């Protein structure tokens, strides 16, 4: 509870051998666990948006738990996502808290917002003229054999790969969960 009014920015530099020159210096702001709702609201959410915008990122990737649990807070969460600035777009995946009240309604409303919502899907984004394929994995709802279910979902998504992926440039095979 003490950390609800604080967040942190961690800067990571990932050297990737043989990465296309157009992608050198590419920046990604990965925002997770905003939990918009009864515990996280007001100033801290404005600070998250302002800090994210201050990073001047090429991409903003929101990786789950946009809302804490109540769909009543989703419109505000969507407003916050729309306020985040990225040169080549913002993209959303779901987290477990997003699905507490009504998973189908969460999905419907996020898709209706026009914000790219990757639910076991991929999308090609042109970053500085170079295509990047983003993959979005849905939250695995099974309680049994969870690791196997996640691995199977990852395999299905990787089957949709188009062209080369960043791990190919590094000479490695795609990571597996």
C-alpha positions as CSV (number, residue, x, y, z in Angstrom):
1,X,0.0,0.0,0.0
2,X,2.9,2.4,0.7
3,X,4.0,2.1,-3.0
4,X,0.7,3.1,-4.5
5,X,1.6,6.7,-4.9
6,X,5.1,6.0,-6.3
7,X,6.4,4.4,-9.5
8,X,9.8,4.0,-10.9
9,X,11.5,4.3,-14.2
10,X,14.2,1.9,-15.1
11,X,16.3,2.6,-18.1
12,X,17.8,-0.5,-19.9
13,X,20.0,-0.5,-22.9
14,X,19.8,-3.7,-24.9
15,X,22.7,-4.1,-27.3
16,X,21.5,-6.2,-30.3
17,X,24.2,-7.2,-32.8
18,X,23.3,-6.8,-36.4
19,X,20.2,-4.7,-35.7
20,X,19.2,-2.7,-38.7
21,X,20.8,0.7,-38.6
22,X,17.4,2.5,-38.7
23,X,16.5,0.9,-35.4
24,X,19.7,2.0,-33.5
25,X,18.6,4.1,-30.6
26,X,15.0,3.0,-30.8
27,X,13.2,3.6,-27.5
28,X,10.3,1.7,-25.9
29,X,8.4,2.8,-22.8
30,X,6.9,-0.3,-21.2
31,X,4.2,0.7,-18.8
32,X,2.6,-1.9,-16.5
33,X,0.3,-2.2,-13.6
34,X,-1.3,1.2,-13.6
35,X,-4.3,-0.3,-11.7
36,X,-6.5,2.7,-12.4
37,X,-9.3,2.7,-9.8
38,X,-9.8,2.8,-6.1
39,X,-6.1,2.4,-5.1
40,X,-4.4,4.3,-8.0
41,X,-5.8,7.6,-9.2
42,X,-5.2,11.3,-9.4
43,X,-1.7,12.7,-9.2
44,X,0.2,9.5,-9.5
45,X,-1.5,8.6,-12.8
46,X,-0.9,12.1,-14.2
47,X,2.7,11.7,-13.2
48,X,2.9,8.3,-15.0
49,X,1.6,9.9,-18.2
50,X,3.8,13.0,-17.9
51,X,6.9,10.9,-17.1
52,X,6.2,8.5,-20.0
53,X,5.7,11.4,-22.4
54,X,9.0,13.0,-21.1
55,X,10.8,9.9,-22.3
56,X,10.0,10.8,-26.0
57,X,9.7,7.1,-26.8
58,X,9.3,5.5,-30.2
59,X,6.7,3.0,-28.8
60,X,4.6,2.8,-25.7
61,X,3.7,-0.7,-24.7
62,X,1.1,-1.1,-21.9
63,X,1.5,-4.6,-20.6
64,X,-1.5,-5.3,-18.5
65,X,-3.5,-4.3,-15.4
66,X,-4.7,-1.0,-16.9
67,X,-7.6,-1.1,-14.4
68,X,-7.6,-2.5,-10.9
69,X,-10.8,-4.4,-11.2
70,X,-13.8,-2.1,-12.0
71,X,-15.0,-1.5,-15.5
72,X,-16.3,1.9,-14.2
73,X,-12.6,3.0,-14.3
74,X,-11.9,1.8,-17.8
75,X,-12.8,5.1,-19.6
76,X,-10.3,6.9,-17.4
77,X,-7.7,4.3,-18.1
78,X,-8.3,4.7,-21.8
79,X,-8.0,8.5,-21.5
80,X,-4.6,8.0,-19.9
81,X,-3.4,5.7,-22.6
82,X,-4.6,8.2,-25.3
83,X,-2.6,10.9,-23.4
84,X,0.6,8.9,-23.7
85,X,2.7,10.1,-26.6
86,X,4.8,7.8,-28.8
87,X,6.3,8.5,-32.2
88,X,5.0,5.2,-33.7
89,X,2.1,4.4,-31.4
90,X,0.9,2.9,-28.2
91,X,-0.2,-0.7,-27.9
92,X,-2.1,-2.5,-25.1
93,X,-2.4,-6.1,-23.8
94,X,-4.5,-7.4,-20.9
95,X,-3.5,-8.3,-17.4
96,X,-5.3,-10.4,-14.8
97,X,-6.8,-7.4,-13.0
98,X,-8.4,-6.2,-16.3
99,X,-10.5,-9.4,-16.4
100,X,-11.9,-9.4,-12.8
101,X,-15.3,-7.9,-13.5
102,X,-16.1,-8.9,-17.1
103,X,-13.4,-10.0,-19.5
104,X,-15.6,-9.8,-22.6
105,X,-16.7,-6.2,-21.8
106,X,-13.1,-5.1,-21.1
107,X,-12.1,-6.5,-24.5
108,X,-15.0,-5.0,-26.3
109,X,-14.5,-1.5,-24.8
110,X,-10.7,-1.4,-25.4
111,X,-11.1,-2.5,-29.0
112,X,-13.9,0.1,-29.5
113,X,-11.5,2.8,-28.2
114,X,-9.4,2.4,-31.3
115,X,-6.2,1.8,-29.3
116,X,-4.4,-1.2,-30.7
117,X,-5.3,-4.1,-28.4
118,X,-3.2,-7.2,-29.0
119,X,-5.1,-10.2,-27.8
120,X,-3.2,-13.3,-29.0
121,X,-2.4,-11.2,-32.0
122,X,0.5,-9.5,-33.7
123,X,0.8,-6.3,-35.7
124,X,3.4,-4.9,-38.0
125,X,4.5,-1.4,-37.1
126,X,6.9,0.7,-39.2
127,X,9.5,2.3,-37.0
128,X,11.7,4.7,-38.9
129,X,10.9,2.9,-42.1
130,X,11.7,-0.6,-40.7
131,X,8.9,-3.1,-40.0
132,X,8.7,-4.3,-36.4
133,X,6.3,-7.1,-35.4
134,X,4.7,-6.8,-32.0
135,X,3.1,-9.8,-30.3
136,X,0.4,-9.5,-27.6
137,X,-0.4,-12.5,-25.5
138,X,-3.7,-12.7,-23.7
139,X,-3.8,-13.4,-20.0
140,X,-3.9,-17.2,-19.6
141,X,-7.2,-18.0,-17.8
142,X,-6.5,-21.6,-17.0
143,X,-5.4,-22.6,-13.5
144,X,-4.3,-26.1,-14.5
145,X,-1.0,-26.6,-16.5
146,X,-0.6,-22.8,-16.7
147,X,3.0,-23.0,-17.9
148,X,2.0,-25.4,-20.7
149,X,-0.9,-23.1,-21.7
150,X,1.3,-20.1,-21.9
151,X,4.0,-22.0,-23.9
152,X,1.3,-23.2,-26.3
153,X,0.0,-19.6,-26.7
154,X,3.6,-18.3,-27.3
155,X,4.1,-21.1,-29.9
156,X,0.9,-20.1,-31.8
157,X,2.0,-16.5,-31.8
158,X,5.5,-17.3,-33.0
159,X,3.9,-19.2,-35.8
160,X,2.6,-15.9,-37.1
161,X,6.1,-14.4,-37.4
162,X,6.7,-12.5,-40.5
163,X,10.3,-12.1,-41.7
164,X,13.0,-11.8,-39.1
165,X,12.7,-10.9,-35.4
166,X,15.1,-9.1,-33.2
167,X,16.4,-12.3,-31.7
168,X,17.3,-13.4,-35.3
169,X,19.6,-10.3,-35.5
170,X,21.4,-11.5,-32.4
171,X,21.8,-14.9,-33.8
172,X,19.6,-16.6,-31.2
173,X,16.3,-18.4,-31.5
174,X,13.2,-16.7,-30.2
175,X,12.8,-16.8,-26.5
176,X,10.3,-19.3,-25.1
177,X,8.3,-19.0,-21.9
